[in-house]
Amino acid sequence: MKLVLKKEAATPIHQQIYHQLVNRIQTGVLAAGDRMPSLRLLSKELEVNYLTINKVYQRLEEEGYVEILQGKGAFVKSPHSGHTFPQIDGHQDSFTPLLTRSQYLMQRSKRQYDFSKAVVSPGLLPSHFLADQAKTILDLYPMILTTYGPVEGDEELRTEVSAYLGNQLGYRPPIDEILITSGVQQAINVVANTFLTPSDTVAVESPCYGAALDTFMNRGNAILPIQIDRDGMRTDLLEEQCRRNPPRVVYVNPTFHNPTGTSMSEKRRKELLELAETYHFLIIEDDSFNEIYFDGVLPPKPIKYFDTTGHCIFLKGFSKTMAPGIRLGALIADKELYESIFIAKASMDVGSPLLNQKVILPFMKTQRMKDHLEKLRIALQIRRDMTVEILENHLKDRITYEIPKGGLNLWIKLPEGIDILGLQKRASELSISFLPGSACYATNEPTQEIRISYSGLSDRENTEGITKLAKLITDLI
Ligand SMILES: Cc1ncc(COP(=O)(O)O)c(C=O)c1O
């Protein structure tokens, strides 16, 4: 069972070992009842301190992956996944996963009060309208299932996206600069495949949307975490780093940032562009939440709005406002970059499903989208307010957070001394989950932060779950 460690990688060694062992257990390479390699053996094989391996095994035991029997060793507990690699004696050793981290490992089990995922409750999204469209399209054009769509995306949809973004971007992007992707997550991967070699550095907000970190770290990219404050990414800190060693790409989620909910100020957006021009890096602007603003206050214009030199690649998400299951997003890049991105997208999946693209078209074309967004903002603002009210009632002055002006998340700092893993365990006994802040950092520094998404449940469940969680935290304090 060969593990591969990259000693120079940003991910700490113990975390690399942990993720690879979890991966072996989840994929069935290490099956229930199997004896784990002894501490001594693994420490020798990996040339890593015995105590480091011991720490990893303790964590695996705490999280229920293994059982440590005194004097006998560690044994894999029950299977954690139905998926198994073919078990051919000796051969599994040659399938060495290159993945070093995943935010998804932190939030796999289903909980009744699931605050760990930044999703919108399906009841607030146009499920029935989209389902009716799907039926109609399938009846009228059954061949939509048996033809390839264009790699760059359906022309009608790109035309509609261009009109939709016109206001926000200050210009209608030409349709040959628009690429339809299977969600923003794929767009991040496509851009990474196009422009990043494993030795490149990517600067990110710290904290950062965890699945973007996964993408870059699993490619082997060094991560440059840049602290954020109330105005978003600290461009002064980024500039300091640029003087020494500029990153190749800066990934930002500047509007209602996941996980903190903050928005980058207009001044910082312009400064970031200036840095991109000076130090010649690309900006990936992840715009997943722009439409979800509260209190009637619009967020600042996107970075792409101010971009006159083509340094910014703009990613528009439809998962939070329309339909995550349909898996669609749009990427806007200037002509010079577009051609290479097109090739990367083609080699990834030859284009996103045509049916899905046709299904959202009528929704975007009519007044429906606008009306829906109005209602969605109101519903989510109510949830944000309810959540804040409950937290204020139970935990006033004992926790710290900024009230988000948009988006789906509340980023909470708990008092020192509260063990986040312990809290997570106690919460899961009440069928509650949240995202531990550590999922949003590239390094393994201890953090007292957690992310709660107030958007995924019904009003009633949200109130019940937040109240239970607040009481639990009160008990622990
Ligand atoms: C900041 C951010 N970017 C991208 C995504 C993924 O979005 P999509 O469903 O469009 O792939 C998410 C989902 O939570 C997100 O929060």
The ligand as a Tripos MOL2 file, in Angstrom:
@<TRIPOS>MOLECULE
LIG
   16    16     1     0     0
SMALL
NO_CHARGES

@<TRIPOS>ATOM
      1 C1        -17.9370   29.9960   -4.4340 C.3       1 LIG1
      2 C2        -18.4740   28.8200   -5.1590 C.ar      1 LIG1
      3 N1        -18.0350   28.5500   -6.3880 N.ar      1 LIG1
      4 C3        -18.4870   27.4880   -7.0820 C.ar      1 LIG1
      5 C4        -19.4070   26.6340   -6.5300 C.ar      1 LIG1
      6 C5        -19.8640   25.4520   -7.3410 C.3       1 LIG1
      7 O1        -20.9070   25.8720   -8.1160 O.3       1 LIG1
      8 P1        -21.5020   25.0730   -9.3470 P.3       1 LIG1
      9 O2        -22.6460   24.2850   -8.8350 O.co2     1 LIG1
     10 O3        -21.8780   26.1600  -10.3030 O.co2     1 LIG1
     11 O4        -20.4300   24.1950   -9.9010 O.co2     1 LIG1
     12 C6        -19.8840   26.8590   -5.2450 C.ar      1 LIG1
     13 C7        -20.8440   25.9380   -4.6180 C.2       1 LIG1
     14 O5        -21.0480   25.9430   -3.4340 O.2       1 LIG1
     15 C8        -19.4140   27.9910   -4.5420 C.ar      1 LIG1
     16 O6        -19.8420   28.2620   -3.3050 O.3       1 LIG1
@<TRIPOS>BOND
     1     1     2 1
     2     2     3 ar
     3     2    15 ar
     4     3     4 ar
     5     4     5 ar
     6     5     6 1
     7     5    12 ar
     8     6     7 1
     9     7     8 1
    10     8     9 2
    11     8    10 1
    12     8    11 1
    13    12    13 1
    14    12    15 ar
    15    13    14 2
    16    15    16 1
@<TRIPOS>SUBSTRUCTURE
     1 LIG1         1 GROUP 0 **** ****
